[in-house]
Amino acid sequence: MLAAGRSRRFGWANKLLAPVNGRPLIAVTLANVLAATRGPVVLVVDHQARALRAALVRHGLLDRRLHIVYEPGLRRDMSRSRMRGVAAAPRLSTSVQIHLADVPGIDARTVGRMRRAIQAGAAAARPWHAACPGHPVRFRIDRALGPEPTTHRDPQTYLKKLPADAWSEIAGSRACVNDIDRRQMLRNIIYE
């Protein structure tokens, strides 16, 4: 889960600390990710890492499956954040799921469909809603698919090189495309 950005479009505050129905956005998203997934969760942080961790502590979200990775300087380049997250995944992982901390809408049904698509042979899977790609994105780590994503290769570059038929498009709800970049977007999810 990527949470290292600076929230520039959101305004003066870190959007991940903004309240959503009484809890910070980071707590809402992480609670949803933990509820929807089975395995370990790597949280990549940089900007205001202490404040984000404190928010997770206050809301009881320091789960034993959670591994927080702090690496300064990630906020300048999202590709470094993605690479750091993939590199921190357990070595025995056969697939990796990348979730953005500012997309709180995730559910076990969608994640399960993505996991099954990968198990059935798809190289990558992602939810779509109203012809828009959503989040999270899950992909197989397999040498047979070509260059494996590592700490030296951005997973997005890897995914862009995959042929269209290697992807599985999963039907997702509107929540999978609700990326909170501006305050109005946050208000929209509060009142949904």
Kinemage of the C-alpha trace (Angstrom):
@kinemage 1
@onewidth
@group {chain A} dominant
@subgroup {mainchain}
@vectorlist {calphas} color= white
{ca met a 1} P 0.000 0.000 0.000
{ca leu a 2} L 1.560 3.265 -1.132
{ca ala a 3} L 1.285 6.168 1.342
{ca ala a 4} L 4.438 8.180 0.654
{ca gly a 5} L 3.027 11.113 -1.331
{ca arg a 6} L 2.926 14.775 -0.315
{ca ser a 7} L -0.791 15.449 -1.034
{ca arg a 8} L 0.026 18.592 -3.048
{ca arg a 9} L -3.314 18.754 -4.858
{ca phe a 10} L -5.191 18.320 -1.595
{ca gly a 11} L -3.968 21.573 -0.073
{ca trp a 12} L -2.087 22.395 3.108
{ca ala a 13} L -2.746 19.120 4.966
{ca asn a 14} L -1.773 15.493 4.418
{ca lys a 15} L -4.918 13.993 2.896
{ca leu a 16} L -4.213 10.631 4.529
{ca leu a 17} L -4.757 12.267 7.924
{ca ala a 18} L -8.005 13.978 6.849
{ca pro a 19} L -11.080 12.628 8.682
{ca val a 20} L -13.537 10.319 6.933
{ca asn a 21} L -16.514 9.565 9.154
{ca gly a 22} L -14.399 10.059 12.286
{ca arg a 23} L -11.248 8.204 11.201
{ca pro a 24} L -8.252 9.375 9.156
{ca leu a 25} L -8.289 8.314 5.498
{ca ile a 26} L -5.160 6.152 6.064
{ca ala a 27} L -7.020 4.222 8.797
{ca val a 28} L -10.105 3.722 6.617
{ca thr a 29} L -8.051 2.476 3.668
{ca leu a 30} L -5.770 0.221 5.707
{ca ala a 31} L -8.704 -1.297 7.614
{ca asn a 32} L -10.349 -2.099 4.268
{ca val a 33} L -7.124 -3.570 2.850
{ca leu a 34} L -6.554 -5.751 5.935
{ca ala a 35} L -10.171 -6.936 5.853
{ca ala a 36} L -10.052 -7.727 2.125
{ca thr a 37} L -6.687 -9.500 1.962
{ca arg a 38} L -5.196 -12.602 3.533
{ca gly a 39} L -1.445 -12.166 3.420
{ca pro a 40} L 1.087 -9.625 4.585
{ca val a 41} L 0.560 -5.931 3.865
{ca val a 42} L 3.529 -3.641 3.205
{ca leu a 43} L 2.839 0.040 3.861
{ca val a 44} L 5.341 2.382 2.174
{ca val a 45} L 5.556 5.785 3.889
{ca asp a 46} L 7.681 8.917 3.740
{ca his a 47} L 5.879 12.253 4.173
{ca gln a 48} L 4.717 12.612 7.805
{ca ala a 49} L 5.481 8.961 8.550
{ca arg a 50} L 5.303 9.452 12.340
{ca ala a 51} L 1.879 11.085 12.131
{ca leu a 52} L 0.587 8.285 9.871
{ca arg a 53} L 1.908 5.601 12.226
{ca ala a 54} L 0.385 7.392 15.233
{ca ala a 55} L -2.993 7.464 13.461
{ca leu a 56} L -2.766 3.725 12.846
{ca val a 57} L -1.883 3.110 16.502
{ca arg a 58} L -4.844 5.243 17.684
{ca his a 59} L -7.204 3.160 15.560
{ca gly a 60} L -5.733 -0.236 16.480
{ca leu a 61} L -4.373 -1.007 13.026
{ca leu a 62} L -0.839 -2.177 13.797
{ca asp a 63} L -1.800 -5.667 12.723
{ca arg a 64} L 0.810 -8.451 12.819
{ca arg a 65} L 0.420 -8.753 9.020
{ca leu a 66} L 1.421 -5.089 8.581
{ca his a 67} L 5.009 -4.182 7.752
{ca ile a 68} L 5.701 -0.436 7.573
{ca val a 69} L 8.569 0.560 5.288
{ca tyr a 70} L 9.983 4.056 5.627
{ca glu a 71} L 12.318 5.360 2.997
{ca pro a 72} L 13.052 9.069 2.777
{ca gly a 73} L 12.841 10.736 -0.590
{ca leu a 74} L 10.094 8.534 -2.023
{ca arg a 75} L 7.686 11.451 -2.260
{ca arg a 76} L 9.557 12.818 -5.253
{ca asp a 77} L 8.924 9.798 -7.425
{ca met a 78} L 6.031 7.342 -7.183
{ca ser a 79} L 8.026 4.739 -9.126
{ca arg a 80} L 10.510 4.525 -6.235
{ca ser a 81} L 7.619 3.972 -3.852
{ca arg a 82} L 6.247 1.135 -6.008
{ca met a 83} L 9.691 -0.465 -6.316
{ca arg a 84} L 10.249 -0.245 -2.556
{ca gly a 85} L 6.893 -1.854 -1.843
{ca val a 86} L 7.473 -4.746 -4.246
{ca ala a 87} L 10.996 -5.267 -2.909
{ca ala a 88} L 9.600 -5.519 0.642
{ca ala a 89} L 7.083 -8.218 -0.329
{ca pro a 90} L 7.821 -11.650 1.148
{ca arg a 91} L 10.232 -13.640 -1.020
{ca leu a 92} L 7.796 -16.530 -1.410
{ca ser a 93} L 5.078 -14.303 -2.888
{ca thr a 94} L 3.866 -15.417 -6.292
{ca ser a 95} L 1.861 -12.259 -6.848
{ca val a 96} L 1.854 -8.723 -5.545
{ca gln a 97} L -1.022 -6.290 -5.143
{ca ile a 98} L -0.380 -2.556 -5.245
{ca his a 99} L -2.965 -0.395 -3.544
{ca leu a 100} L -2.978 3.373 -3.221
{ca ala a 101} L -3.625 4.741 0.261
{ca asp a 102} L -5.928 7.437 -1.158
{ca val a 103} L -8.299 4.885 -2.737
{ca pro a 104} L -10.238 3.614 0.284
{ca gly a 105} L -12.724 1.524 -1.689
{ca ile a 106} L -11.537 -2.070 -1.610
{ca asp a 107} L -13.536 -5.158 -0.832
{ca ala a 108} L -12.800 -8.834 -0.355
{ca arg a 109} L -14.963 -9.863 -3.324
{ca thr a 110} L -12.932 -7.787 -5.805
{ca val a 111} L -9.613 -8.880 -4.287
{ca gly a 112} L -10.760 -12.508 -4.412
{ca arg a 113} L -11.664 -12.188 -8.107
{ca met a 114} L -8.255 -10.678 -8.815
{ca arg a 115} L -6.470 -13.443 -6.886
{ca arg a 116} L -8.413 -16.135 -8.751
{ca ala a 117} L -7.639 -14.488 -12.109
{ca ile a 118} L -3.908 -14.618 -11.321
{ca gln a 119} L -4.203 -18.238 -10.149
{ca ala a 120} L -5.982 -19.078 -13.422
{ca gly a 121} L -3.032 -17.750 -15.428
{ca ala a 122} L -3.536 -14.016 -15.943
{ca ala a 123} L -0.313 -12.034 -15.635
{ca ala a 124} L -2.131 -9.071 -14.087
{ca ala a 125} L -5.600 -8.081 -12.920
{ca arg a 126} L -7.343 -4.862 -11.979
{ca pro a 127} L -10.915 -3.742 -11.376
{ca trp a 128} L -12.701 -1.501 -13.874
{ca his a 129} L -15.788 0.641 -13.426
{ca ala a 130} L -17.612 2.581 -16.167
{ca ala a 131} L -14.729 2.019 -18.630
{ca cys a 132} L -12.197 3.429 -16.105
{ca pro a 133} L -9.324 1.397 -14.646
{ca gly a 134} L -9.390 1.208 -10.873
{ca his a 135} L -7.304 0.028 -7.947
{ca pro a 136} L -5.761 -2.098 -6.662
{ca val a 137} L -3.580 -3.744 -9.321
{ca arg a 138} L -2.374 -7.304 -8.807
{ca phe a 139} L 0.305 -9.029 -10.856
{ca arg a 140} L 2.199 -12.270 -10.940
{ca ile a 141} L 5.897 -12.330 -10.193
{ca asp a 142} L 7.083 -14.862 -12.721
{ca arg a 143} L 10.317 -15.015 -14.710
{ca ala a 144} L 8.442 -16.598 -17.620
{ca leu a 145} L 6.613 -13.299 -18.174
{ca gly a 146} L 9.801 -11.399 -18.925
{ca pro a 147} L 11.752 -8.986 -16.755
{ca glu a 148} L 10.676 -9.482 -13.173
{ca pro a 149} L 9.789 -6.388 -11.147
{ca thr a 150} L 12.577 -5.785 -8.662
{ca thr a 151} L 14.030 -2.922 -6.718
{ca his a 152} L 15.687 -1.827 -9.981
{ca arg a 153} L 12.615 -1.920 -12.194
{ca asp a 154} L 9.366 -0.010 -11.742
{ca pro a 155} L 6.377 -2.390 -11.685
{ca gln a 156} L 4.392 0.106 -13.773
{ca thr a 157} L 6.914 -0.209 -16.610
{ca tyr a 158} L 6.657 -3.993 -16.312
{ca leu a 159} L 2.849 -3.854 -16.423
{ca lys a 160} L 2.753 -1.500 -19.432
{ca lys a 161} L 4.781 -4.034 -21.434
{ca leu a 162} L 2.289 -6.832 -20.837
{ca pro a 163} L 0.057 -7.617 -23.833
{ca ala a 164} L -3.636 -6.814 -23.440
{ca asp a 165} L -4.591 -10.492 -23.331
{ca ala a 166} L -2.323 -11.015 -20.297
{ca trp a 167} L -4.627 -8.785 -18.218
{ca ser a 168} L -7.820 -9.811 -16.490
{ca glu a 169} L -10.343 -6.997 -16.171
{ca ile a 170} L -12.495 -7.457 -13.088
{ca ala a 171} L -15.837 -5.693 -12.700
{ca gly a 172} L -15.442 -3.250 -9.825
{ca ser a 173} L -17.682 -0.855 -7.975
{ca arg a 174} L -17.457 2.926 -8.262
{ca ala a 175} L -15.308 2.863 -5.117
{ca cys a 176} L -12.367 1.304 -7.006
{ca val a 177} L -11.987 4.480 -9.102
{ca asn a 178} L -12.479 7.000 -6.250
{ca asp a 179} L -8.956 8.366 -5.917
{ca ile a 180} L -8.957 11.129 -3.273
{ca asp a 181} L -6.782 13.932 -4.675
{ca arg a 182} L -8.760 17.036 -3.725
{ca arg a 183} L -10.910 18.007 -0.754
{ca gln a 184} L -14.140 17.773 -2.777
{ca met a 185} L -13.349 14.137 -3.566
{ca leu a 186} L -13.033 13.469 0.156
{ca arg a 187} L -16.403 15.120 0.802
{ca asn a 188} L -17.957 12.874 -1.859
{ca ile a 189} L -16.950 9.670 -0.051
{ca ile a 190} L -18.027 11.008 3.338
{ca tyr a 191} L -21.575 11.531 2.086
{ca glu a 192} L -21.923 8.429 -0.111
